[in-house]
Amino acid sequence: MKNSTLILLFAVSFLYSCSGEKEKEKPANAIAVPVYQYVQVEKGGVATTIKLPAQLAAYQEVSIFPKMNGYVKSVSVDIGTKVSAGSALLLLEAPELNQAVIQAREKYTKARAEYMNGKERYRRLLEASETAGAISPLDLSSARSKMEADSAIANAEKANWQMQTTMLGYLKVVAPFSGIITERNVHPGALVSATSKDKPLLELKQVSRLRLQVDVPENASSNLKNADTVSFFVSAMQGKKMTGFINRRSKNINAQFRNERMEIDVENESGILAPGMYVDVILYSKGNSNAFRVPKSAVVTSTERKYVLIKRNGKIQKIDISTGNESSSMIEIFGNINSEDQVMINANDEIKES
């Protein structure tokens, strides 16, 4: 029994010594090699929908100021009045302008009479000059010069008369287009000045057609074109859904907000919509066919750059990129990327190049 116990203790001590030697063989500073996952880049864009705030604006609008100084004789419209192009809005009176028109007409009449008299004198001298020695060439030349000068004066006086008559026509203010009066700041008897631009007499807006103005981020605007369908919801109408088409693009990126202004024409013959209403616009973007799409976790954004980590020739490289459309899981990237490249997923800024 004692022999069996001694043999057992010897075996245990031998095994313990062997395991201790194996542990000593492991390096004390061994570091686990990190394992990264990569996926193949895919050619093609990322389809997505974008919700953007927008606002309705009048298709045409104008602030009406007086062209001439005068008193307001009558106002034919008020807030909410529908007017047609060319219809009278208000009438001014300026007695001194009426007198200026009369004076201009009389000056033209006098200048024309002098021109006709000089013309007749020149004609007679010209006939008399056919008889040798009857009229000196100097007299004939002077008569012709006098006639031409009188003609110029008569034309100038006529132009002045026409100008004064035109100015008189400005006393009647008419609508430049059909629309609705949205603001009125004048009443009969008021003295108005052509030099004062503080407040318009009237505000006219065309509301039978409206402009839906939306600012689209630059990474999405490049994928949109004229005639693309747009859906929008009007907040003031319990989120009523409407559709339209992109009619105009500014082709200019706002340097401060990095977006492009686009406009959609909205028919409003029923008048249920109004300028100034807020709208939520839903844009559908098919994506850029020249882009590469990768998982969103592959894109690293730091304070200095935006990049992806690519494994090339067995080494990890940081490739600067720009991004486009994105969905819940995928994103478009642009840069020095090849279709054979593989990008690291779940990348972060702490991973270094190798």
Kinemage of the C-alpha trace (Angstrom):
@kinemage 1
@onewidth
@group {chain A} dominant
@subgroup {mainchain}
@vectorlist {calphas} color= white
{ca met a 1} P 0.000 0.000 0.000
{ca lys a 2} L 2.785 2.397 0.841
{ca asn a 3} L 4.517 1.497 -2.414
{ca ser a 4} L 1.336 2.314 -4.412
{ca thr a 5} L 1.015 5.699 -2.713
{ca leu a 6} L 4.629 6.589 -3.433
{ca ile a 7} L 4.253 5.613 -7.087
{ca leu a 8} L 1.111 7.840 -7.410
{ca leu a 9} L 2.817 10.867 -5.857
{ca phe a 10} L 5.806 10.452 -8.139
{ca ala a 11} L 3.589 10.315 -11.230
{ca val a 12} L 1.704 13.496 -10.243
{ca ser a 13} L 4.900 15.435 -9.573
{ca phe a 14} L 6.332 14.303 -12.905
{ca leu a 15} L 3.289 15.482 -14.854
{ca tyr a 16} L 3.295 18.852 -13.054
{ca ser a 17} L 6.963 19.403 -13.891
{ca cys a 18} L 6.325 18.594 -17.549
{ca ser a 19} L 3.419 21.021 -17.817
{ca gly a 20} L 5.530 23.743 -16.183
{ca glu a 21} L 8.255 23.287 -18.757
{ca lys a 22} L 5.703 23.658 -21.611
{ca glu a 23} L 4.367 26.905 -20.139
{ca lys a 24} L 7.912 28.237 -19.923
{ca glu a 25} L 8.360 27.542 -23.611
{ca lys a 26} L 5.571 30.118 -24.537
{ca pro a 27} L 6.847 33.661 -25.076
{ca ala a 28} L 5.785 35.995 -22.331
{ca asn a 29} L 4.926 38.891 -24.751
{ca ala a 30} L 2.864 36.981 -27.379
{ca ile a 31} L 0.218 39.275 -29.061
{ca ala a 32} L -2.856 37.967 -30.919
{ca val a 33} L -2.889 38.918 -34.620
{ca pro a 34} L -6.129 40.854 -35.414
{ca val a 35} L -8.439 39.310 -37.964
{ca tyr a 36} L -10.284 41.688 -40.334
{ca gln a 37} L -13.204 40.952 -42.602
{ca tyr a 38} L -13.349 42.142 -46.199
{ca val a 39} L -16.069 42.294 -48.854
{ca gln a 40} L -15.895 42.812 -52.604
{ca val a 41} L -16.939 46.238 -53.896
{ca glu a 42} L -19.970 46.260 -56.194
{ca lys a 43} L -20.418 48.411 -59.265
{ca gly a 44} L -23.584 50.512 -59.398
{ca gly a 45} L -25.519 53.115 -57.466
{ca val a 46} L -27.671 52.895 -54.377
{ca ala a 47} L -31.363 53.654 -54.879
{ca thr a 48} L -32.834 55.737 -52.104
{ca thr a 49} L -35.620 58.131 -51.193
{ca ile a 50} L -34.928 61.532 -49.657
{ca lys a 51} L -37.356 63.589 -47.587
{ca leu a 52} L -36.707 67.324 -47.773
{ca pro a 53} L -38.511 70.428 -46.477
{ca ala a 54} L -39.753 72.828 -49.150
{ca gln a 55} L -42.045 75.780 -49.648
{ca leu a 56} L -44.623 76.877 -52.209
{ca ala a 57} L -44.112 80.242 -53.904
{ca ala a 58} L -46.153 82.254 -56.386
{ca tyr a 59} L -45.308 81.523 -60.006
{ca gln a 60} L -45.044 85.274 -60.574
{ca glu a 61} L -45.188 88.089 -58.050
{ca val a 62} L -44.603 91.793 -58.235
{ca ser a 63} L -44.558 94.749 -55.866
{ca ile a 64} L -46.320 97.703 -57.497
{ca phe a 65} L -44.800 101.144 -56.988
{ca pro a 66} L -45.836 104.422 -58.662
{ca lys a 67} L -43.945 105.525 -61.747
{ca met a 68} L -45.053 109.149 -61.286
{ca asn a 69} L -45.605 111.507 -58.371
{ca gly a 70} L -49.249 112.243 -57.779
{ca tyr a 71} L -52.372 111.834 -55.703
{ca val a 72} L -54.327 108.585 -55.594
{ca lys a 73} L -57.637 109.276 -57.290
{ca ser a 74} L -59.178 105.807 -56.947
{ca val a 75} L -58.271 102.224 -56.035
{ca ser a 76} L -60.145 99.505 -57.904
{ca val a 77} L -58.906 96.485 -55.949
{ca asp a 78} L -58.459 95.191 -52.432
{ca ile a 79} L -56.844 92.201 -50.708
{ca gly a 80} L -58.095 88.993 -52.292
{ca thr a 81} L -59.302 90.640 -55.517
{ca lys a 82} L -58.721 88.508 -58.603
{ca val a 83} L -57.477 90.594 -61.524
{ca ser a 84} L -56.723 89.915 -65.182
{ca ala a 85} L -53.705 91.094 -67.124
{ca gly a 86} L -54.193 94.701 -68.227
{ca ser a 87} L -57.053 95.492 -65.836
{ca ala a 88} L -56.907 98.801 -63.930
{ca leu a 89} L -55.666 98.608 -60.351
{ca leu a 90} L -55.561 102.262 -59.325
{ca leu a 91} L -55.651 105.718 -60.854
{ca leu a 92} L -53.397 108.659 -60.002
{ca glu a 93} L -53.860 112.318 -60.859
{ca ala a 94} L -51.142 114.907 -61.510
{ca pro a 95} L -52.443 118.244 -62.969
{ca glu a 96} L -48.925 119.501 -63.700
{ca leu a 97} L -48.327 116.496 -65.938
{ca asn a 98} L -51.428 117.311 -67.983
{ca gln a 99} L -50.065 120.810 -68.501
{ca ala a 100} L -46.688 119.405 -69.521
{ca val a 101} L -48.365 117.330 -72.209
{ca ile a 102} L -50.209 120.363 -73.576
{ca gln a 103} L -47.018 122.445 -73.644
{ca ala a 104} L -45.083 119.685 -75.382
{ca arg a 105} L -47.781 119.362 -78.031
{ca glu a 106} L -47.792 123.126 -78.694
{ca lys a 107} L -43.987 123.214 -79.010
{ca tyr a 108} L -44.115 120.394 -81.514
{ca thr a 109} L -46.825 122.160 -83.503
{ca lys a 110} L -44.722 125.337 -83.629
{ca ala a 111} L -41.533 123.486 -84.569
{ca arg a 112} L -43.335 121.582 -87.328
{ca ala a 113} L -44.770 124.811 -88.741
{ca glu a 114} L -41.285 126.356 -88.920
{ca tyr a 115} L -39.978 123.214 -90.592
{ca met a 116} L -42.764 123.256 -93.211
{ca asn a 117} L -42.101 126.964 -93.877
{ca gly a 118} L -38.359 126.344 -94.322
{ca lys a 119} L -39.058 123.371 -96.542
{ca glu a 120} L -41.286 125.418 -98.825
{ca arg a 121} L -38.702 128.225 -99.030
{ca tyr a 122} L -35.987 125.745 -99.969
{ca arg a 123} L -38.223 124.203 -102.649
{ca arg a 124} L -38.843 127.575 -104.276
{ca leu a 125} L -35.187 128.524 -104.175
{ca leu a 126} L -34.322 125.203 -105.732
{ca glu a 127} L -36.753 125.855 -108.604
{ca ala a 128} L -35.388 129.377 -109.074
{ca ser a 129} L -31.818 128.105 -109.132
{ca glu a 130} L -32.555 126.324 -112.398
{ca thr a 131} L -32.303 129.770 -114.034
{ca ala a 132} L -28.617 130.577 -114.311
{ca gly a 133} L -27.579 133.412 -111.981
{ca ala a 134} L -31.000 133.788 -110.300
{ca ile a 135} L -29.989 132.264 -106.927
{ca ser a 136} L -26.520 132.093 -105.445
{ca pro a 137} L -25.296 128.658 -104.370
{ca leu a 138} L -24.681 130.007 -100.852
{ca asp a 139} L -28.322 131.060 -100.416
{ca leu a 140} L -29.497 127.678 -101.636
{ca ser a 141} L -27.146 125.855 -99.271
{ca ser a 142} L -28.212 128.036 -96.313
{ca ala a 143} L -31.871 127.382 -97.027
{ca arg a 144} L -31.254 123.644 -97.130
{ca ser a 145} L -29.318 123.712 -93.838
{ca lys a 146} L -32.109 125.734 -92.213
{ca met a 147} L -34.697 123.223 -93.408
{ca glu a 148} L -32.724 120.255 -92.020
{ca ala a 149} L -32.199 121.998 -88.673
{ca asp a 150} L -35.913 122.778 -88.413
{ca ser a 151} L -36.674 119.137 -89.206
{ca ala a 152} L -34.406 117.951 -86.357
{ca ile a 153} L -36.003 120.402 -83.919
{ca ala a 154} L -39.488 119.279 -84.948
{ca asn a 155} L -38.553 115.620 -84.461
{ca ala a 156} L -37.126 116.380 -81.010
{ca glu a 157} L -40.264 118.243 -79.976
{ca lys a 158} L -42.394 115.372 -81.247
{ca ala a 159} L -40.374 112.862 -79.217
{ca asn a 160} L -40.786 115.055 -76.111
{ca trp a 161} L -44.549 115.250 -76.691
{ca gln a 162} L -44.740 111.460 -77.053
{ca met a 163} L -42.690 110.997 -73.893
{ca gln a 164} L -44.960 113.299 -71.897
{ca thr a 165} L -47.993 111.466 -73.247
{ca thr a 166} L -46.457 108.142 -72.218
{ca met a 167} L -45.748 109.482 -68.731
{ca leu a 168} L -49.361 110.575 -68.517
{ca gly a 169} L -50.355 106.984 -69.224
{ca tyr a 170} L -48.451 105.864 -66.126
{ca leu a 171} L -51.080 107.561 -63.989
{ca lys a 172} L -53.249 104.535 -64.700
{ca val a 173} L -51.675 101.504 -62.995
{ca val a 174} L -52.630 98.181 -64.595
{ca ala a 175} L -51.951 94.547 -63.726
{ca pro a 176} L -48.941 93.098 -65.592
{ca phe a 177} L -50.392 89.575 -65.325
{ca ser a 178} L -53.436 87.763 -63.958
{ca gly a 179} L -53.394 87.011 -60.261
{ca ile a 180} L -54.623 87.980 -56.813
{ca ile a 181} L -53.943 91.124 -54.812
{ca thr a 182} L -52.274 89.950 -51.603
{ca glu a 183} L -51.346 93.307 -50.095
{ca arg a 184} L -52.752 96.837 -50.234
{ca asn a 185} L -51.069 99.828 -48.628
{ca val a 186} L -52.763 102.825 -50.268
{ca his a 187} L -56.101 104.655 -50.184
{ca pro a 188} L -57.683 107.458 -52.269
{ca gly a 189} L -56.281 110.898 -51.548
{ca ala a 190} L -52.817 109.700 -50.575
{ca leu a 191} L -49.795 111.453 -52.057
{ca val a 192} L -47.391 108.919 -53.563
{ca ser a 193} L -43.820 109.441 -54.709
{ca ala a 194} L -41.915 107.654 -57.448
{ca thr a 195} L -38.717 107.847 -55.386
{ca ser a 196} L -40.102 106.158 -52.271
{ca lys a 197} L -39.538 102.373 -52.246
{ca asp a 198} L -40.271 101.677 -48.577
{ca lys a 199} L -43.608 99.969 -49.070
{ca pro a 200} L -45.389 98.973 -52.307
{ca leu a 201} L -48.819 100.325 -53.132
{ca leu a 202} L -50.031 96.827 -54.012
{ca glu a 203} L -48.681 93.277 -54.056
{ca leu a 204} L -49.807 91.031 -56.916
{ca lys a 205} L -49.195 87.262 -57.081
{ca gln a 206} L -50.068 84.641 -59.661
{ca val a 207} L -51.463 81.665 -57.754
{ca ser a 208} L -53.155 79.649 -60.510
{ca arg a 209} L -49.745 78.013 -60.855
{ca leu a 210} L -47.183 77.780 -58.064
{ca arg a 211} L -43.483 77.067 -57.781
{ca leu a 212} L -42.449 74.337 -55.361
{ca gln a 213} L -38.907 75.318 -54.380
{ca val a 214} L -36.699 72.665 -52.785
{ca asp a 215} L -32.996 72.688 -51.930
{ca val a 216} L -31.433 69.310 -52.746
{ca pro a 217} L -28.084 68.225 -51.212
{ca glu a 218} L -25.312 68.107 -53.787
{ca asn a 219} L -24.682 64.384 -53.363
{ca ala a 220} L -28.271 63.720 -54.461
{ca ser a 221} L -28.790 66.516 -56.995
{ca ser a 222} L -26.324 65.022 -59.482
{ca asn a 223} L -28.554 61.966 -59.815
{ca leu a 224} L -31.674 63.987 -60.646
{ca lys a 225} L -32.725 65.480 -63.964
{ca asn a 226} L -35.563 67.497 -65.440
{ca ala a 227} L -38.911 65.682 -65.752
{ca asp a 228} L -38.134 63.332 -62.845
{ca thr a 229} L -41.260 62.587 -60.813
{ca val a 230} L -41.527 64.125 -57.364
{ca ser a 231} L -44.018 63.367 -54.610
{ca phe a 232} L -44.856 65.907 -51.926
{ca phe a 233} L -47.125 66.298 -48.926
{ca val a 234} L -48.759 69.589 -47.952
{ca ser a 235} L -48.665 70.024 -44.181
{ca ala a 236} L -51.658 72.374 -44.068
{ca met a 237} L -53.859 69.802 -45.844
{ca gln a 238} L -53.442 66.888 -43.424
{ca gly a 239} L -50.472 65.563 -45.356
{ca lys a 240} L -52.278 65.290 -48.713
{ca lys a 241} L -50.017 63.575 -51.245
{ca met a 242} L -49.451 65.248 -54.632
{ca thr a 243} L -47.091 64.631 -57.525
{ca gly a 244} L -45.167 66.814 -59.916
{ca phe a 245} L -42.131 66.918 -62.158
{ca ile a 246} L -38.822 68.716 -61.846
{ca asn a 247} L -39.092 71.665 -64.252
{ca arg a 248} L -36.019 73.738 -63.471
{ca arg a 249} L -32.610 73.350 -61.843
{ca ser a 250} L -30.393 76.232 -60.823
{ca lys a 251} L -27.199 74.374 -61.868
{ca asn a 252} L -25.519 76.112 -58.949
{ca ile a 253} L -24.378 74.674 -55.623
{ca asn a 254} L -24.891 76.967 -52.648
{ca ala a 255} L -21.441 77.418 -51.125
{ca gln a 256} L -22.788 77.708 -47.572
{ca phe a 257} L -25.324 74.890 -47.443
{ca arg a 258} L -23.942 72.672 -50.247
{ca asn a 259} L -27.279 72.241 -52.025
{ca glu a 260} L -28.911 73.041 -55.365
{ca arg a 261} L -32.235 74.843 -55.819
{ca met a 262} L -34.818 72.960 -57.889
{ca glu a 263} L -38.358 73.973 -58.835
{ca ile a 264} L -41.495 71.980 -59.562
{ca asp a 265} L -44.499 73.636 -61.235
{ca val a 266} L -47.732 72.933 -59.348
{ca glu a 267} L -51.076 73.620 -61.019
{ca asn a 268} L -53.492 75.359 -58.656
{ca glu a 269} L -56.544 76.296 -60.696
{ca ser a 270} L -58.783 75.294 -57.780
{ca gly a 271} L -56.936 77.670 -55.469
{ca ile a 272} L -56.640 75.193 -52.602
{ca leu a 273} L -52.910 75.867 -52.293
{ca ala a 274} L -51.317 79.169 -51.358
{ca pro a 275} L -47.839 80.681 -51.570
{ca gly a 276} L -45.860 80.198 -48.381
{ca met a 277} L -47.254 76.771 -47.493
{ca tyr a 278} L -44.707 74.298 -46.138
{ca val a 279} L -44.285 71.030 -47.993
{ca asp a 280} L -42.414 67.764 -47.436
{ca val a 281} L -40.852 66.612 -50.707
{ca ile a 282} L -40.023 62.961 -51.380
{ca leu a 283} L -37.328 62.495 -54.021
{ca tyr a 284} L -36.475 59.105 -55.503
{ca ser a 285} L -32.879 58.747 -56.626
{ca lys a 286} L -31.778 55.717 -58.653
{ca gly a 287} L -28.163 56.318 -57.733
{ca asn a 288} L -25.040 56.877 -59.813
{ca ser a 289} L -24.267 53.989 -62.146
{ca asn a 290} L -20.573 54.937 -62.101
{ca ala a 291} L -20.286 54.578 -58.331
{ca phe a 292} L -19.187 51.593 -56.233
{ca arg a 293} L -21.421 50.477 -53.392
{ca val a 294} L -20.087 49.110 -50.119
{ca pro a 295} L -21.464 48.499 -46.604
{ca lys a 296} L -21.763 51.696 -44.598
{ca ser a 297} L -19.476 50.267 -41.906
{ca ala a 298} L -16.620 50.270 -44.452
{ca val a 299} L -16.493 54.089 -44.613
{ca val a 300} L -14.356 55.821 -41.991
{ca thr a 301} L -14.936 59.519 -41.379
{ca ser a 302} L -12.352 61.422 -39.351
{ca thr a 303} L -11.856 65.102 -38.694
{ca glu a 304} L -9.424 65.305 -41.615
{ca arg a 305} L -10.650 62.884 -44.265
{ca lys a 306} L -13.125 60.260 -45.392
{ca tyr a 307} L -11.707 56.945 -46.565
{ca val a 308} L -12.021 53.165 -46.828
{ca leu a 309} L -9.454 50.497 -45.958
{ca ile a 310} L -8.530 48.264 -48.901
{ca lys a 311} L -6.278 45.207 -48.939
{ca arg a 312} L -3.903 45.360 -51.922
{ca asn a 313} L -0.875 43.118 -52.406
{ca gly a 314} L -1.369 41.791 -48.917
{ca lys a 315} L -1.172 45.266 -47.345
{ca ile a 316} L -3.836 47.526 -45.851
{ca gln a 317} L -4.162 50.915 -47.603
{ca lys a 318} L -6.287 53.961 -46.829
{ca ile a 319} L -8.066 55.256 -49.950
{ca asp a 320} L -9.669 58.705 -49.806
{ca ile a 321} L -13.227 58.760 -51.133
{ca ser a 322} L -16.326 60.870 -51.491
{ca thr a 323} L -19.783 59.461 -50.892
{ca gly a 324} L -23.141 59.635 -52.640
{ca asn a 325} L -26.525 58.047 -52.005
{ca glu a 326} L -26.929 55.761 -49.037
{ca ser a 327} L -29.522 53.354 -47.730
{ca ser a 328} L -29.878 51.708 -44.332
{ca ser a 329} L -26.956 49.360 -45.072
{ca met a 330} L -25.154 50.435 -48.275
{ca ile a 331} L -23.468 53.620 -49.487
{ca glu a 332} L -22.024 54.890 -52.767
{ca ile a 333} L -18.307 55.704 -52.849
{ca phe a 334} L -16.121 57.453 -55.424
{ca gly a 335} L -12.341 57.443 -55.556
{ca asn a 336} L -9.337 55.401 -56.621
{ca ile a 337} L -11.336 52.170 -56.459
{ca asn a 338} L -11.189 49.143 -58.787
{ca ser a 339} L -13.843 46.510 -59.307
{ca glu a 340} L -11.381 43.857 -58.000
{ca asp a 341} L -10.822 45.661 -54.689
{ca gln a 342} L -12.016 44.392 -51.342
{ca val a 343} L -12.860 46.815 -48.571
{ca met a 344} L -12.656 46.207 -44.859
{ca ile a 345} L -15.974 46.194 -43.004
{ca asn a 346} L -16.396 47.467 -39.468
{ca ala a 347} L -13.383 49.712 -40.111
{ca asn a 348} L -12.337 52.469 -37.717
{ca asp a 349} L -9.822 55.241 -37.417
{ca glu a 350} L -7.541 53.247 -35.101
{ca ile a 351} L -6.599 50.727 -37.771
{ca lys a 352} L -3.277 51.709 -39.353
{ca glu a 353} L -1.876 51.052 -42.805
{ca ser a 354} L 0.541 48.141 -43.110
